Amino acid sequence: MQSFCRHGIQVDGWLKGEFLGFLDEQKRQGKIIDFEREEKLLSDKRKRVDFRLALKTETGTRVAWIEIKHWLIGQQNSVTYDPSFYFSDPSSAGVNQDVRKLAIVQNEGKYLLVLATANPGDEEWQRGVTKFNKKFDPFHLETLNRPADFPDCFYLGLLKVS
């Protein structure tokens, strides 16, 4: 993570690969039932969600749909990027397109997993989430963890999409 920060690089593909390895291990340990990557949406076969997980719960099986992003927080080629930029950007660099894709899914288990290198801090992160919620209403994001619980070089933000 420190190298990503130092060299100002974003690599979504690498993150998806790491997450795939993590999910394989979780399945081997029986912590998840199963998962699919690049799952096609039933209502629009052209669109795919990064991961669909089948999770064990006390009441049965629950499905979670997850889109993954990797954001550089700081300088990249003389441009400064912060959570407000990414949360308000309507292009594929931001999360708006991912949220719209997840909105097609007809269940409640929709999430974004954003690896931010470096850690933006609680205030900057929440400012970005608030900006998204205002700009792209009726879509809504809720942060499920806090940057303060991570080291300075990264934050793995989990956001619930509704």
Backbone hydrogen bonds in HBPLUS format (Angstrom, degrees):
<---DONOR---> <-ACCEPTOR-->    atom                        ^
c    i                          cat <-CA-CA->   ^        H-A-AA   ^      H-
h    n   atom  resd res      DA  || num        DHA   H-A  angle D-A-AA Bond
n    s   type  num  typ     dist DA aas  dist angle  dist       angle   num
A0005-CYS N   A0001-MET O   3.01 MM   4  6.33 160.7  2.05 152.1 157.0     1
A0006-ARG N   A0002-GLN O   2.87 MM   4  6.04 168.7  1.88 149.6 153.0     2
A0007-HIS N   A0003-SER O   2.87 MM   4  5.90 158.3  1.91 150.7 155.7     3
A0008-GLY N   A0004-PHE O   2.90 MM   4  5.66 115.9  2.32 137.0 149.8     4
A0009-ILE N   A0004-PHE O   3.26 MM   5  5.28 157.2  2.31 137.4 143.9     5
A0008-GLY N   A0005-CYS O   3.32 MM   3  5.21 150.6  2.41  97.6 106.1     6
A0015-LEU N   A0011-VAL O   3.21 MM   4  6.56 161.3  2.25 150.6 155.6     7
A0016-LYS N   A0012-ASP O   2.92 MM   4  6.24 159.2  1.97 156.4 161.9     8
A0017-GLY N   A0013-GLY O   3.00 MM   4  6.23 154.2  2.07 145.9 152.9     9
A0018-GLU N   A0014-TRP O   2.93 MM   4  6.26 157.2  1.98 153.5 159.4    10
A0019-PHE N   A0015-LEU O   2.90 MM   4  6.12 159.0  1.94 151.3 157.3    11
A0020-LEU N   A0016-LYS O   2.91 MM   4  6.08 147.4  2.02 143.3 152.2    12
A0021-GLY N   A0017-GLY O   3.16 MM   4  6.47 157.2  2.21 147.6 152.1    13
A0022-PHE N   A0018-GLU O   3.01 MM   4  6.32 156.1  2.07 147.1 154.1    14
A0023-LEU N   A0019-PHE O   2.86 MM   4  6.12 158.8  1.90 150.8 156.1    15
A0024-ASP N   A0020-LEU O   2.96 MM   4  6.23 156.2  2.02 149.7 156.1    16
A0025-GLU N   A0021-GLY O   3.14 MM   4  6.40 158.8  2.18 146.9 151.8    17
A0026-GLN N   A0022-PHE O   2.95 MM   4  6.25 155.8  2.01 149.4 156.6    18
A0027-LYS N   A0023-LEU O   2.90 MM   4  6.09 153.3  1.98 150.1 156.7    19
A0028-ARG N   A0024-ASP O   2.96 MM   4  6.22 159.4  2.00 148.0 153.8    20
A0029-GLN N   A0025-GLU O   2.99 MM   4  6.20 149.5  2.08 146.9 154.8    21
A0031-LYS N   A0026-GLN O   2.84 MM   5  5.15 145.2  1.96 165.9 161.7    22
A0030-GLY N   A0027-LYS O   2.97 MM   3  4.97 155.9  2.03 103.6 111.2    23
A0033-ILE N   A0054-ALA O   2.87 MM  21  5.37 147.5  1.97 150.7 158.4    24
A0054-ALA N   A0034-ASP O   2.84 MM  20  5.20 167.9  1.86 152.7 149.6    25
A0036-GLU N   A0052-ARG O   2.87 MM  16  5.25 148.7  1.96 146.9 157.0    26
A0052-ARG N   A0036-GLU O   2.92 MM  16  5.25 155.3  1.98 150.2 155.5    27
A0038-GLU N   A0050-ASP O   2.75 MM  12  4.61 152.6  1.83 125.2 127.0    28
A0039-GLU N   A0049-VAL O   2.92 MM  10  5.26 126.2  2.21 163.9 156.6    29
A0049-VAL N   A0039-GLU O   2.85 MM  10  5.26 158.8  1.90 145.8 148.4    30
A0041-LEU N   A0047-LYS O   3.06 MM   6  5.93 156.1  2.12 158.3 156.7    31
A0044-ASP N   A0041-LEU O   3.25 MM   3  5.30 144.0  2.39  99.7 109.7    32
A0047-LYS N   A0044-ASP O   2.98 MM   3  5.78 161.2  2.02 126.4 131.4    33
A0051-PHE N   A0066-ILE O   3.01 MM  15  5.13 147.5  2.12 151.3 156.5    34
A0066-ILE N   A0051-PHE O   2.81 MM  15  5.13 167.3  1.83 152.9 155.4    35
A0053-LEU N   A0064-ALA O   2.75 MM  11  5.08 165.9  1.77 153.7 158.5    36
A0064-ALA N   A0053-LEU O   2.91 MM  11  5.08 155.8  1.97 140.8 147.9    37
A0055-LEU N   A0062-ARG O   2.72 MM   7  5.11 178.1  1.72 163.1 163.7    38
A0062-ARG N   A0055-LEU O   2.89 MM   7  5.11 159.6  1.93 144.3 151.0    39
A0057-THR N   A0060-GLY O   2.69 MM   3  5.13 140.9  1.84 165.7 173.0    40
A0060-GLY N   A0057-THR O   3.29 MM   3  5.13 166.0  2.31 101.1 105.2    41
A0065-TRP N   A0109-GLY O   2.63 MM  44  5.95 164.9  1.66 163.3 166.8    42
A0111-TYR N   A0065-TRP O   2.82 MM  46  6.12 155.3  1.88 163.4 171.8    43
A0067-GLU N   A0111-TYR O   3.03 MM  44  6.48 157.4  2.09 151.7 157.0    44
A0113-LEU N   A0067-GLU O   2.88 MM  46  6.25 156.6  1.93 162.5 169.4    45
A0069-LYS N   A0113-LEU O   2.98 MM  44  6.35 156.6  2.04 154.5 155.5    46
A0115-LEU N   A0069-LYS O   2.91 MM  46  6.23 167.9  1.92 152.4 151.1    47
A0071-TRP N   A0115-LEU O   2.81 MM  44  6.16 159.6  1.85 154.4 161.3    48
A0117-THR N   A0071-TRP O   2.88 MM  46  6.29 165.8  1.90 168.7 172.8    49
A0073-ILE N   A0117-THR O   2.80 MM  44  5.55 163.2  1.82 113.0 118.0    50
A0074-GLY N   A0081-TYR O   2.83 MM   7  5.13 149.2  1.93 139.0 149.4    51
A0081-TYR N   A0074-GLY O   2.73 MM   7  5.13 160.7  1.77 142.7 147.8    52
A0076-GLN N   A0079-VAL O   2.83 MM   3  5.32 145.4  1.95 145.5 157.0    53
A0079-VAL N   A0076-GLN O   3.07 MM   3  5.32 155.6  2.13 110.5 118.2    54
A0085-PHE N   A0082-ASP O   3.03 MM   3  5.44 124.5  2.35 109.6 122.9    55
A0086-TYR N   A0082-ASP O   3.29 MM   4  6.71 162.2  2.33 157.2 160.0    56
A0087-PHE N   A0083-PRO O   2.82 MM   4  5.91 172.7  1.83 164.0 166.3    57
A0088-SER N   A0084-SER O   3.11 MM   4  5.97 140.3  2.27 136.8 145.3    58
A0089-ASP N   A0085-PHE O   2.98 MM   4  5.92 124.4  2.30 146.4 160.4    59
A0094-GLY N   A0091-SER O   3.20 MM   3  5.81 141.6  2.35 113.3 120.8    60
A0099-VAL N   A0095-VAL O   2.85 MM   4  6.08 160.0  1.89 162.5 168.3    61
A0100-ARG N   A0096-ASN O   2.95 MM   4  6.20 161.9  1.98 153.0 157.8    62
A0101-LYS N   A0097-GLN O   3.04 MM   4  6.20 150.5  2.13 140.0 147.8    63
A0102-LEU N   A0098-ASP O   2.93 MM   4  6.22 161.6  1.96 149.4 154.3    64
A0103-ALA N   A0099-VAL O   2.87 MM   4  6.07 139.4  2.04 145.2 156.9    65
A0104-ILE N   A0101-LYS O   3.17 MM   3  5.65 152.2  2.25 109.7 117.2    66
A0105-VAL N   A0102-LEU O   2.99 MM   3  5.42 141.3  2.14 109.8 120.0    67
A0110-LYS N   A0108-GLU O   2.97 MM   2  5.86 131.7  2.21 109.5  95.4    68
A0161-VAL N   A0110-LYS O   2.87 MM  51  5.31 170.9  1.87 145.9 144.2    69
A0112-LEU N   A0159-LEU O   2.88 MM  47  5.06 154.3  1.94 143.0 151.0    70
A0159-LEU N   A0112-LEU O   2.90 MM  47  5.06 167.0  1.92 154.7 157.3    71
A0114-VAL N   A0157-GLY O   2.82 MM  43  4.96 164.4  1.84 149.6 152.9    72
A0157-GLY N   A0114-VAL O   2.72 MM  43  4.96 148.0  1.82 160.7 150.5    73
A0116-ALA N   A0155-TYR O   2.75 MM  39  5.08 172.7  1.75 160.7 162.1    74
A0155-TYR N   A0116-ALA O   2.82 MM  39  5.08 136.9  2.01 142.5 153.4    75
A0119-ASN N   A0152-ASP O   2.87 MM  33  5.04 165.9  1.88 133.1 136.2    76
A0125-TRP N   A0121-GLY O   3.08 MM   4  6.15 165.0  2.11 156.1 161.0    77
A0126-GLN N   A0122-ASP O   2.93 MM   4  6.05 169.2  1.94 154.4 157.5    78
A0127-ARG N   A0123-GLU O   2.95 MM   4  6.08 150.4  2.04 144.9 153.6    79
A0128-GLY N   A0124-GLU O   3.08 MM   4  6.35 150.3  2.17 144.7 151.6    80
A0128-GLY N   A0125-TRP O   3.11 MM   3  5.22 119.4  2.49  96.8 111.2    81
A0129-VAL N   A0125-TRP O   3.02 MM   4  6.39 159.3  2.06 152.9 158.4    82
A0130-THR N   A0126-GLN O   2.89 MM   4  6.03 165.8  1.91 151.1 155.0    83
A0131-LYS N   A0127-ARG O   3.01 MM   4  6.15 151.7  2.09 139.1 147.1    84
A0132-PHE N   A0128-GLY O   2.97 MM   4  6.28 156.6  2.02 150.3 156.1    85
A0133-ASN N   A0129-VAL O   2.96 MM   4  6.25 168.6  1.97 155.7 158.1    86
A0134-LYS N   A0130-THR O   3.05 MM   4  6.27 148.6  2.15 147.2 154.7    87
A0135-LYS N   A0131-LYS O   2.92 MM   4  6.01 169.3  1.93 153.8 157.4    88
A0136-PHE N   A0132-PHE O   2.85 MM   4  5.73 168.0  1.86 161.5 163.4    89
A0139-PHE N   A0136-PHE O   2.97 MM   3  5.74 144.7  2.09 140.0 134.0    90
A0162-SER N   A0140-HIS O   2.90 MM  22  5.15 160.3  1.94 156.3 157.8    91
A0142-GLU N   A0160-LYS O   2.98 MM  18  5.08 148.1  2.08 141.5 149.9    92
A0160-LYS N   A0142-GLU O   2.83 MM  18  5.08 162.1  1.86 150.2 150.7    93
A0144-LEU N   A0158-LEU O   2.82 MM  14  5.51 170.1  1.83 168.9 165.4    94
A0149-ASP N   A0146-ARG O   3.10 MM   3  5.72 161.6  2.14 117.2 122.6    95
A0150-PHE N   A0147-PRO O   2.98 MM   3  5.49 157.3  2.03 127.6 127.1    96
A0154-PHE N   A0151-PRO O   3.43 MM   3  5.99 158.3  2.48 113.3 118.3    97
